[in-house]
Amino acid sequence: MVRSGVVVHVNHNAMLAAPAAEESAAEKVAAAIKRGKPLYAVPMRVAIARRRAAGNQVELGVGIEVPSSVTGPLSVTIGVMDADGGLKQGTRVVPVPGGNADYRLTVPMPVALGKYRVRLAVQDAGGAVGSVETPVDAELTAMGALTASDLLTWWKDAAGHPQFLALDDVPPGINNLNAGLELYRVSGASAPADLKVTLALFAFGAAQPMAEIAVVPRQEGDVLRAESSLPLAALPPGAYVIRATVSAGPERLGSVSATIRKR
């Protein structure tokens, strides 16, 4: 339709929008920790093991592994967000490991009972950032009048210091892996009589154990600990399951398990 007295002017020059500025590494880390933004420039594996902490809290043992191909040193930021959106975070620097080994870090994070989102962001030496988020229930396994940690695994380094295995991959050259369970009395309850923990090693998917070790827990303060060493040297590479079954006399109270992988 043509309207009298109206003149239309056409602008043949268009202005392109300026390209969005690339986020800095610090901004990427902040977005990953505060908003859970996924980033993929640095590969990583993450696992979490739970045990009791002081003050009726639960310790989240956050373990992270980054391939040796990533250029270090690394800056690792861990954030723990509760159900109300409250956030605690901290940063660690991980130096380049010797012998072309993968980067490994385990950080204990004590929290109150509840549900959380654990967020990790890893920045390499060149400013690339990777991130991951995982939900966690900060609670222990109930076993009658006891509660139990997750199944804990560790080895000892050349200096004899324990190195906890929060992830399932056993580092090359480890011939003996320690496995253990912590048991805690429920407030006001006594420990059951004839308490025993059976540690069993299974090939992944197998119904029958390859080995079993019965352990009587030892008392250390208000914690009962059951642990033993498992020889790995003769095992072929593959996946295995370690299961800890807790019993009091003929009564089975419960069990926890963990998967390990030998390269």
N, C-alpha and C positions, 0 to 999 in steps of 0.2 A: 504494500500500500504506500502511495506517495502522499506526503503531507506538505501543504503549501507553507513556505516560510521557514522550513527546517533545512539546515545545511549539515551534512555529515562529513567530518574530517577524518581521514585514515592515517595513522602513524605507521610508516613502513619500516621503522627502526625498532627492533625488540632488544630488551636487555636480558641477558642470561643471568640467572641467579648464581651468586658466588658459591663455589663448592663448600660443603660442610667441612669444618676444620677437623682433622684427625684427632681423636682423643689421645691424651698423653697416657703413658703407662700408669701413672698415679691415678688418673681418672678411671681407667679401665679396672684397676684393682678396687677402687672405691665402689664402682658400680656392681662388681661381682660380689663384694662383701655386704653392701647395704641393700641391694635389690635382688641379688641372686642371678645376675646376668651371666649367661653361659659364654665362655670364651674358649677358643680351641687352638691357640697358637703354641701352647706348651702341653704335651701329653703328660698324663699322670695317672696313678692308681691310688685309691684312698680306702682305708678300712678303719673301723673303730671297735675297740674292746672296752668293756665296762667292768669296773670293780668298785668296791665301796671306798669312799673318801671320808675324811673327818667331818663331824657335824651333821651326820645323817645325809650326806651328799653322795653323789655318784661321780666317780672319776671316769671321764671319757678319754681313753688313750687313742688319740688321733694319729694314725700312721699314714705316711705319704711316701710314694716312690716315684721318681722321675728318671727316665732313661739317661744313660751316660752321654748320649749323643747331644743332649741339650747343653748349650754353652753357659757355664757358670762363672762366678758364684750365683746362687739363686736367692731371691727374696720370697719367703713364704709367709703369707698372711692368712690367719685362721680367724673366722668369725663364728660365734655361736649365738643364734637368735632364739629366744624363748617364744612361747605361744602368744604373749602379749606384744611382741615386736621389740622387746629389749635386746640389745646387742652388746656382746663383749668380744673384743678382738685384740690380737697381738701379732707381731711380725718377728720372724726369725731369719737370719742369714745362714744359708747352707753353703759351706765352701766346696770347691771341686774335690771329689773323693779321689784317693790314689788308686792306681792299678786299673784305671778305666772302669771302676765299679759304678753302679747306679747310685743316684742320690737317694738317701734314706733319712727320714726324720720322724720321730715319735714325740708327740707333745701331750702331756697330761692336762686335762681341762676339767676341774671340779665344778659340778653344777648341782642345783637342787633337783629333786625328783620332778619329772615332767617330760613334755615333748619339746624337741628342739629341731632346728635346721642348722646343720654344720656346713659352713661355706669355706672353701679354700681357694686362694688365688696365688699362682706362682708366676713370678716375673724372672725372665732369664737376663743374662748380662747385656743383651742387645735391646732390651725393653719389650720383648714379646711377652704376652700374658696368656695363661690358660687358667680356667676355673672350673670348679665342680661344686655341686650342692647335694647333700644327702640328709634325709630325715632320720632322727634317732629318738628312741624312747629311752630316757634315762631312768631305768629301773632294773632291779636285779631279779634273778630267777628264784621263785619261791620253791622251797623243798621242805615241806612240813614245818617244823619249828626253826628252820634255817633259811637263809637266802644265800645265793651263790653268785660269784663273779662269772663272767664269760671264761671259757677255757683259755688260759694264758700260755703262750709258747715263747721260748727265748733260747738263745745260744750265748756262749761266752767268747769274747774276742781274745786276741793274742795276749792282752794284759789281764785277762781273767774277769773283765767287767761284763755283766749281763746285758745283752742287746735284745730287747723285746721284739717279737715278730708280730706286728699288728696286721701285716698283710700275709697272704698265703704263700708267696714264693720264698722258698728257702734259698739263701745266697749260696753260690757255688763254693765247694770246699768245706761245708759244714757237715761233719760226720756224726755229730750227736746233737739232738734237739731236746731241750727240756720242756716238759708239759706239766701244768699244774692247775689247781683249782683252789680258790679261797672260799671258805664257808663262814658265815656270820650268824650268830644267834639272834633270833628275833627278841626284841626287848622283853625282859621278864621271863624268858624261856630258858631251859637248860638244854645242853647238847644231848642228843639221843645217845643211848648206850650202844655199844658194839658198832660204832660208826666206821664205815669203810668206803674207800673210793677205788673203783676199778678203772684203770686207764687201758684202753684197748686201741690198737692200730688196725685199720682196715684198708685194703685197696679200695679205691673209689668205686662205689656201686656194689661191693661184695657184702654178703650177709654174714659171713664168718670172719672173725678177727684173725690177723696174721700173728698177733702177739697180745698178751694181756698181762698187766702188772697190778696186783692188789696193794694198796697203800693205806696205812692207818694214818689219818691226819694228825699232825703235831700242833700243839697249842702254842700260839705266839700272841700274848696279850689276850685280846678278845677275838682273835682271828684263828680259825683252824685252817692249816695249809696241808694240801696233799700234792706232792710233786714227785716226778721221776724223770730219768733220762731215757730217751729213745734212740737207739743206734740207727743211723740212716745209711751208713757206708755201703751196706750190701743190697740196698733197695735200688731197683732200676728206676730211671726217670719216669715220672708220672704223678698222678694225683692220689692222695691218701686222706683218710679221715681219722682224726683222733677223737675218741669219745670218752668222757669221764662220767661214770655212773655212780651215784651216791646211794648207799644202802645203810640201814640200821638193823642189824641182825638179818632176818629173812625179808624185811620190808624194803622195797625199792622206793626211794624218795624222789628220784628224778635224775636227769642227765643233761649234759651240755656237750657240744661237739664243735670241732673246727676242721676246716679243710686246709691241707698243705700241699704244695707242689714242689717236687724235686726236679731240678733241671737236668 
